[in-house]
Amino acid sequence: MRTFFLLSLLVLLFATCGKKTTGGADGRDGLTTTNKAARVIKGLEDGAFSTQYLEGKARVEVKSRDLNIGGTAVIRLEKDRAIWMSVKKFGFEGARALIRPDSFFVVNRLNGDYTAEPLSYLEQKYKIPARFDLLQEIVLGNAVFFSRDLTLAAEGEQYRLTGKDTRFATEHLVDGRGFRLLEMHLTELGQNRKLSIQNAGFQAVAAPGGQSDFAHERTVVIDAAATGRAELDLTFTSLEFTGPLAMPFTRK
């Protein structure tokens, strides 16, 4: 079950990718002639999803070389303060996670494992970016850029942004109509590790800032030489944006 709970934690960190619409405007306007990556980046940032609270319930399914399993999850977020997740199988809680700006806690109720570490431990052990503000932006569905020196390529009604810094190569696939984030890929250079997120099933939801598009279907793929390929499919069944939210956490 270790793979399942690790992937469940990574879903909490990386998977929720909603995107605010731009009033039905065609995001391609002007880009076919100017072809400027900065315009696409600005469109993503102007439409960044923002809420003080988020609670999502979802079906989850994990597929890996040594595990295939499904379950349900509840994900809660309070902006700038905490991210919380509970994973259940057959109605029983199997794992719970709590992430704060400086630390995180995970309990595996099936075998009694308990972890309490500084947030930096995630980056050291799993080689993923582990700043709370970056994790929060990904949970809220906003694109994260590790470099702003990006190249833009037009692909029909979509745009692909590519670039890299000294550690990561990044790729974003953007819907040209409304600047919706369709895919995000993060590759650690020289380490043969890759995280990919694909979003589908966009539906309009009533969010705090007005009606917004939210991708109710996600696919998260983690591919590394040491662990092989693991895929998590997530389908949101309900969303709420009111609070305060309870985020209980005990070892028992």
Backbone torsions as a table, in degrees:
resi	resn	phi	psi	omega
1	MET	NA	-7.2	-176.2
2	ARG	-59.2	-41.9	-179.9
3	THR	-61.6	-41.0	-179.2
4	PHE	-59.9	-45.3	-175.9
5	PHE	-74.1	-33.3	174.8
6	LEU	-63.8	-45.0	179.2
7	LEU	-66.9	-36.2	176.7
8	SER	-61.4	-41.7	176.6
9	LEU	-63.6	-40.6	179.6
10	LEU	-67.1	-32.8	173.3
11	VAL	-60.6	-44.7	177.1
12	LEU	-56.7	-39.4	-175.6
13	LEU	-80.4	-32.8	-167.0
14	PHE	-125.0	-13.1	-158.1
15	ALA	-92.7	-27.0	-168.9
16	THR	-83.0	112.0	-170.8
17	CYS	-128.9	73.9	172.6
18	GLY	-85.5	162.0	-175.1
19	LYS	-147.9	126.0	-179.7
20	LYS	-71.8	139.2	178.5
21	THR	-80.2	171.4	179.4
22	THR	-118.7	47.6	174.5
23	GLY	65.9	25.8	178.4
24	GLY	81.7	2.0	-179.7
25	ALA	-68.3	147.3	178.1
26	ASP	-80.7	111.2	-176.6
27	GLY	-65.3	-10.6	-178.1
28	ARG	-79.7	-12.1	-175.3
29	ASP	-53.4	123.2	177.0
30	GLY	85.3	-20.9	-175.1
31	LEU	-77.1	-26.0	-179.1
32	THR	-67.8	-22.4	178.9
33	THR	-102.9	-38.3	-177.5
34	THR	-84.8	-32.8	177.7
35	ASN	50.7	46.4	-177.0
36	LYS	-103.8	122.9	177.4
37	ALA	-60.0	-32.5	-178.1
38	ALA	-60.5	-31.4	179.4
39	ARG	-68.8	-38.5	179.0
40	VAL	-69.5	-43.2	177.8
41	ILE	-59.3	-43.6	179.5
42	LYS	-64.1	-39.4	178.0
43	GLY	-61.5	-41.2	177.2
44	LEU	-65.0	-42.5	-177.4
45	GLU	-72.6	-38.3	178.5
46	ASP	-64.4	-31.5	-179.9
47	GLY	-96.3	17.3	-176.9
48	ALA	-58.1	133.8	179.9
49	PHE	-73.8	134.6	-178.7
50	SER	-138.6	131.7	176.1
51	THR	-156.3	147.6	176.6
52	GLN	-74.3	-35.3	-178.4
53	TYR	-133.2	147.9	173.3
54	LEU	-145.9	132.9	170.7
55	GLU	-132.4	124.0	179.1
56	GLY	-126.9	138.0	173.1
57	LYS	-110.2	139.6	-172.1
58	ALA	-151.0	153.1	167.4
59	ARG	-88.5	139.7	-179.6
60	VAL	-129.8	145.8	176.2
61	GLU	-140.0	130.4	-178.4
62	VAL	-112.0	134.4	176.2
63	LYS	-130.5	123.3	178.5
64	SER	-146.7	178.9	-177.2
65	ARG	-68.7	-18.5	179.1
66	ASP	-130.3	14.7	179.5
67	LEU	-159.9	133.6	170.1
68	ASN	-133.4	117.4	-173.0
69	ILE	-156.5	152.8	176.9
70	GLY	-127.0	165.9	179.6
71	GLY	-175.3	-164.4	177.4
72	THR	-128.1	156.0	-178.0
73	ALA	-140.4	149.5	169.8
74	VAL	-120.3	128.1	-179.7
75	ILE	-120.2	129.4	179.2
76	ARG	-128.0	144.6	178.6
77	LEU	-138.7	134.7	166.3
78	GLU	-117.5	119.6	-170.6
79	LYS	-54.0	129.6	176.1
80	ASP	67.2	6.2	-176.4
81	ARG	-124.9	-44.6	-173.8
82	ALA	-165.2	152.0	171.2
83	ILE	-129.7	133.8	-172.6
84	TRP	-134.5	145.6	179.8
85	MET	-147.9	140.9	174.0
86	SER	-129.5	132.3	-179.0
87	VAL	-117.5	131.2	-178.5
88	LYS	-123.2	151.0	174.1
89	LYS	-134.9	126.2	-177.6
90	PHE	55.1	34.7	177.1
91	GLY	82.8	-4.7	179.7
92	PHE	-107.1	136.5	179.6
93	GLU	-69.4	127.0	178.2
94	GLY	-101.7	-29.1	-178.4
95	ALA	-155.5	152.4	176.4
96	ARG	-140.7	140.6	180.0
97	ALA	-133.5	145.3	176.3
98	LEU	-136.6	125.8	-179.8
99	ILE	-120.9	128.1	175.7
100	ARG	-116.6	170.0	-176.5
101	PRO	-56.5	-24.3	-177.4
102	ASP	-121.4	0.2	-173.9
103	SER	-160.8	166.5	174.0
104	PHE	-145.5	156.5	-176.1
105	PHE	-137.3	134.8	178.7
106	VAL	-137.3	133.5	173.5
107	VAL	-124.9	129.7	174.9
108	ASN	-101.6	104.9	-172.8
109	ARG	-76.1	-14.7	-179.4
110	LEU	-74.8	-34.6	-179.7
111	ASN	-122.7	3.3	175.6
112	GLY	81.0	6.6	178.5
113	ASP	-67.1	141.6	178.7
114	TYR	-137.4	132.5	179.3
115	THR	-126.9	131.7	173.6
116	ALA	-138.0	113.1	-173.2
117	GLU	-144.3	160.7	168.3
118	PRO	-61.8	151.8	-178.6
119	LEU	-60.0	-28.7	179.5
120	SER	-62.1	-20.3	179.5
121	TYR	-61.0	-36.4	179.4
122	LEU	-59.9	-43.1	-179.7
123	GLU	-68.2	-39.8	-179.0
124	GLN	-66.4	-41.0	-174.3
125	LYS	-85.9	-43.9	-173.2
126	TYR	-107.2	-0.9	175.5
127	LYS	58.6	45.3	175.8
128	ILE	-123.7	151.3	177.1
129	PRO	-60.2	133.5	-171.1
130	ALA	-131.9	32.8	170.6
131	ARG	-84.8	134.7	-175.5
132	PHE	-59.3	-40.4	-177.3
133	ASP	-64.5	-35.6	177.3
134	LEU	-68.9	-42.6	178.3
135	LEU	-61.4	-41.0	179.9
136	GLN	-62.9	-42.4	178.9
137	GLU	-61.8	-37.8	179.7
138	ILE	-70.5	-40.4	176.2
139	VAL	-60.4	-39.4	179.6
140	LEU	-76.4	-7.6	175.8
141	GLY	92.0	15.6	-178.0
142	ASN	-96.1	140.4	179.7
143	ALA	-63.4	141.4	176.2
144	VAL	-112.8	131.3	-179.1
145	PHE	-115.7	123.6	176.6
146	PHE	-90.9	-11.2	173.0
147	SER	-150.6	143.8	176.3
148	ARG	-102.4	2.2	175.2
149	ASP	-90.1	80.2	-171.3
150	LEU	-114.8	155.3	176.6
151	THR	-107.0	136.6	-178.5
152	LEU	-108.0	131.1	174.6
153	ALA	-126.5	132.0	177.9
154	ALA	-88.0	132.3	178.8
155	GLU	-131.8	85.4	-175.0
156	GLY	64.6	-120.6	179.5
157	GLU	-95.4	16.4	-179.9
158	GLN	-123.8	160.7	177.2
159	TYR	-128.1	141.0	179.4
160	ARG	-117.1	121.2	177.2
161	LEU	-101.8	127.8	178.5
162	THR	-130.9	149.6	178.4
163	GLY	-178.8	178.8	177.7
164	LYS	-159.7	157.5	170.6
165	ASP	-118.4	-157.9	-175.9
166	THR	-71.4	-17.8	-175.7
167	ARG	-117.6	-38.8	-172.0
168	PHE	-121.7	145.9	165.1
169	ALA	-105.7	134.3	-176.3
170	THR	-124.9	154.6	178.5
171	GLU	-148.3	130.7	178.2
172	HIS	-125.9	129.2	173.2
173	LEU	-105.0	123.3	-170.3
174	VAL	-120.9	132.7	172.7
175	ASP	-69.1	123.7	-178.1
176	GLY	-67.8	-17.9	178.7
177	ARG	-101.6	99.4	179.0
178	GLY	95.6	-1.1	179.0
179	PHE	53.6	51.5	175.6
180	ARG	-88.9	136.4	179.8
181	LEU	-79.7	114.1	-178.4
182	LEU	-93.9	-38.4	-179.6
183	GLU	-145.7	150.0	171.6
184	MET	-141.9	129.6	-178.7
185	HIS	-125.3	134.9	179.5
186	LEU	-127.8	119.5	-179.7
187	THR	-119.1	127.2	176.4
188	GLU	-83.7	117.1	-174.6
189	LEU	-64.9	132.5	176.1
190	GLY	79.3	-1.8	-176.4
191	GLN	-116.2	-2.7	177.9
192	ASN	56.0	42.8	177.7
193	ARG	-126.8	138.8	-177.7
194	LYS	-144.9	137.7	173.2
195	LEU	-117.7	128.6	179.5
196	SER	-128.0	140.3	177.9
197	ILE	-127.6	129.8	175.4
198	GLN	-122.7	136.9	-176.9
199	ASN	-119.9	138.9	179.5
200	ALA	-150.8	-179.2	177.8
201	GLY	64.3	43.1	-179.6
202	PHE	-67.1	130.3	176.2
203	GLN	-136.4	148.8	177.8
204	ALA	-74.4	134.4	176.6
205	VAL	-129.6	154.3	177.5
206	ALA	-86.7	100.5	-179.2
207	ALA	-102.5	167.9	-178.0
208	PRO	-55.9	-35.4	-178.6
209	GLY	-88.3	6.8	-177.3
210	GLY	119.7	-177.6	-179.4
211	GLN	-66.3	131.7	-176.8
212	SER	-136.4	153.2	172.7
213	ASP	-82.9	138.4	179.5
214	PHE	-133.9	129.4	178.7
215	ALA	-80.6	108.3	-176.2
216	HIS	-81.9	-11.3	-179.7
217	GLU	-119.4	132.9	-179.3
218	ARG	-133.2	148.4	167.7
219	THR	-128.7	123.2	178.2
220	VAL	-114.1	125.5	179.6
221	VAL	-121.2	128.3	174.4
222	ILE	-115.0	122.8	-177.0
223	ASP	-128.4	118.6	-179.8
224	ALA	-144.1	148.3	-178.5
225	ALA	-60.6	-36.3	-175.2
226	ALA	-73.7	-33.7	-173.4
227	THR	-113.8	-10.6	-175.9
228	GLY	79.5	-167.2	-177.2
229	ARG	-93.1	132.4	175.7
230	ALA	-131.7	135.3	-176.3
231	GLU	-124.3	137.9	174.9
232	LEU	-124.1	121.3	175.2
233	ASP	-101.6	131.2	-175.7
234	LEU	-131.5	131.3	177.5
235	THR	-127.3	116.6	179.4
236	PHE	-74.6	133.8	178.3
237	THR	-107.2	-18.5	175.9
238	SER	-158.5	152.8	179.3
239	LEU	-140.8	139.3	174.3
240	GLU	-135.1	150.0	-177.8
241	PHE	-129.1	29.9	179.4
242	THR	-113.9	159.3	-179.7
243	GLY	-157.4	-173.7	4.8
244	PRO	-65.8	160.3	-179.7
245	LEU	-114.4	139.1	174.9
246	ALA	-76.6	135.4	177.3
247	MET	-132.8	64.0	-176.7
248	PRO	-68.5	146.5	177.1
249	PHE	-152.1	117.7	174.4
250	THR	-136.4	158.3	-179.8
251	ARG	-76.6	-22.7	-174.5
252	LYS	-85.1	NA	NA
